[in-house]
Amino acid sequence: MSDLVTGEAVVLELRLARVPSRCLAFLLDLLVQLAAFLVLFLFTTIATVDADQALRITLTLVIVVLTLVGYPVLLEGLTGGRTLGKMALGLRVVRDDGGPIRFRHALTRGLAGFFVDFWALGMAGAVATIVSLASAQGKRVGDYLAGTVVVRDRVPAAEFEGAALYMPPPLAQWAGQLDLSGLTDDLALSARQFLGRWHELNPDARAHLGEQLVTEVTERIGAQPPAGAPPWAVLTAVVVERRNRAHARYAPPPPVTLPGSEVARRPGDDPFAPPS
């Protein structure tokens, strides 16, 4: 576990990816790159059968660069920090502040990986392994240059369950009509983490981060919350509704509820009681 500090001085606890899992992800990516190289090489060989030797050597070098540099840069840039190997191992590249990487981060990592980390002196991954073992956050040279770190994208659910979340009654009808198809897993996880650590944040950071998350969530779902609803209640309603819909897809039909067996809500209960 590592503490990463965001730009708003909010500490995020993220599980760092260690050398064994990163090495395995690298090997999986290497297999994909090798397959891509062979396909491209055979295609260009057939297409340039009558070309001179210099052209064929040049095209081979271009294919090498495309597979070793273009593959990780393109995938990490498009998927927010994941290659096929990282997807398989549940890993992701993020910025040092925990935010998603951009294309420039992926490009820096890709170039550093090609010239330093993985292929320097012809030793595949030797430099990256040594530097990662010496780094407290498991960083390789490309991570230091790009300002990134590799974390575990799949975290056991128990680590983020914290207190159970319940639907705020005033927002139940609003949440039930939402289109949650645009809500990404990453954003939903960020909201769940925020709610789980709501009491640990100072009031200013809590308010700022809550409003920021509500803005991102409402942009994704295309609906504004009811007036006066606090940020934590909006996020709770969205997270709980998303969870309930996911459970409904796989759960068996609920048992029939007998009349009078429902638990009555006391008149004095605060419908917007903060998470406990």
N, C-alpha and C positions, 0 to 999 in steps of 0.2 A: 504494500500500500504506500502511496506517495501523496504528499500534500502539494497541489499545484495552486498558485495564487492567481486569480483573475485580475483584470484591469480595475475592477471595483473593490479589490482587496478582499475578495471572498475566497476562502480556502476550500478547494475541492479535493475530496479523497478519491484517487483513481488507482486502480490496480495496474502496476507496471508490468509490461511483458518482459520476461527474462530471456536469457540467451538460448536455452533449449527450445522454447516455443518459437522464437524468432529464427533460429537455425532451421527448424523444420519447415516453417513458412517459406524461408529462402529456398530450400531444396524443392519444395512444391512449385514455386515460381520458376525455378531453374528448369524443371521438367517441361513446364509450359513454354518457356522461352526456347528450349532446345527443339521442341516440336514445331514451334513457329518458324525458327531458323531453318529447319530442314524443309518445310513446305515452301518457304520463300526462296531458298537456295535452289531447290529442284525446279521451281517455276522459272527463275531467271536463267538457270542453266539451259533449260529447254528453249526459252525465248531468245537466248543469245548464242545459240549453237554455232552460228556463223560469224560471231563478233570476234574482235581481236582479244588477246590475253589481257591487255591493260584495262579494257572496259569490264571484263569479267571480274578482275581483281577489285576494281573500284566498286562494282555493284555488291561484291561479297562483303567489303568493308562497310558499305552503307547498311546492308542487312544486319551485320553484327551490331552496329550502333543502334539501329532501330529496335532490335530485340533486347539488347542489354540496357539501353537507356530509355528508349521510347516506350517500352512496355510498362515499367514501373511509373514513369512520369505520367503517362496518359491515364492509367488506371487510378493512381492515387489522386490525380487532379480531378477526375470525373466522379469518383466514388467517395470523395471526402477522406482519403487516407487509407484506402484498402486495395491491395492487389488480390488476385485469386488465392494465393497462398495465405495471405492474412485473413481473407474471408473464411477459408476452411478452418483456420486455427482460432478464429474469433478475436483478431487483433486489429488495431486501428492506429494510424499516425495522427496525433493531435499537436497543436501548438503548445509551447511551454505553459501558457495560461489556461490550457484545457480546451481552447476553441478549435474549430475545424480549420484544417490547413487550406491554403490556396495553391494555385498553380505554381507560383514562384517557390513555395516551400517544396513541392514535389520535384520541380526542376533542379533545385539545389541538392536535394537528397539523391536524385538520379545521377547527376553529374559527379557528385562526390563518391557515390557508390561505384561508378564506372572507373574513375581515375584513382581512387584511394582505397575505399573500404573493401571491395570485393575482388578487384582484378589487378591491384597493384603488385608488381613483381611476379605476376602470374600465379599468385596464391589465392584461390577462390575463398573469399571471406575471412582470411587470416587477420587482416588489419581490423576489420569490423568486430571480430570475435574478441581480440585482445583489448581493444578500446572499450567495448561493451562490458567486459568483465571488470575493467578498472573504473567504470563509471557507476556512481551510486544509483543512477536512474536507468542504467542499461543503454546509454546512448552510444551510437557509433559516430564517426567523424561527420557524416552527413547530417545527423541530428544536431550536433553542435553548431554546424554552419547554418542550418536552416532554422534553428530555434524550435525544434520539435522533439517529441518523445513518443514512443510506441506504448500503447496501453492495451489492456484486455477489454475488448468490446463486449464480450459476453461475461457477465458477472452473475454468480449465483443469486437467485431471487431473494434468498434469505438475507443477504447483506443489505438490501435496500427496502426491505419490507417495513421495518420500524413499526410505528403505530399503525393500526388498521385505519383505512380511509373509508368514510361513509359519505354518501351523497348529501350535500346540503339541501334540505327540503325546498327552499325557495327557488333553487336552480334545477330541480329535477325535471320539470316540464321543458325548460329551455334546453337542457342537455340531451333530453330524449329526442329532440328534433334536429340535432346537429349532424352534419355530414363530416365524419371523421376520417374520410379516405385520404385527405391531404396531410394528416398529422403523421409525421415520420416517427419511427421508433426512437431515434436519437432525441428528438424534442420531447417526446412523452417521457423518456427516461430522465431527461433534465428536470422536467416538472416534478416527477416522482422523487428525485433526489432532493430537490428544493423543499418539498413538503416534508420529507423525512427529517430534514435538518432545520426545520423552520425555527425551533426554539433555540438552536445553537447560534444563529446569526444575530448580529447586532441590528437594532431597529432600522438604521439607515440602509445597511446592505440588504436587509430583508425587503424593505420597501422598493429599493431600486431594482433588485434582481427579480422580485415578484412582478413589478410593472413591465419589465423587459420581457419576461417569459409570457405574460398575458398578451403583450403586443405580438410576439412571434406566433403564439398559438392562434389568436384570432385571425391573423393573416392567413394561416394555413387552413382554418376551418371556414373562413368567410362569413363569420357571424360575430356580432358584438354582444357582450354579456349584458344582462339587465343593469340598469343604472343603480349605483350604490353597492353593487356586489364587490367585496374586497378581493384583491388579486388571488389570495390563497384559496378562497372559496371557488373562484372561477376555475383555477387549475385543478382543484379537487374534483369538481363536477366533471370536468373533461376527462381526467384520469380514471375516475370511477366508472363513468359511462363507457369509456373505451374498454376497461377491464370487464365490465358486465357483458358487453357485446361479444368480446372474445370468449368468455365463459359460455355464453348462450350458444355459440356455434358448435361447441363440443360437448356440452353437458347434456345429460338425459333430461327428458321433460320433468318439470318440478312436480312434486306431489300436490294433490288437491288440498287446499287449505279449508278447514272447517270454519263455518261462521262463528265469529266471536273469539277466534284463536289469535287474531292479530294483536300485536303489542301496541297499546295506545300511547301516543306521545303526550307527555304532560304539558298543560297549558303554559307553564312557566319556563319551559325549555327555550334556550336561545337558539334560533335556527341557524345563526351564524357563529356558533361557538368555535373558536380556533382549534386546530388539531392538538390533541393531547399527547 
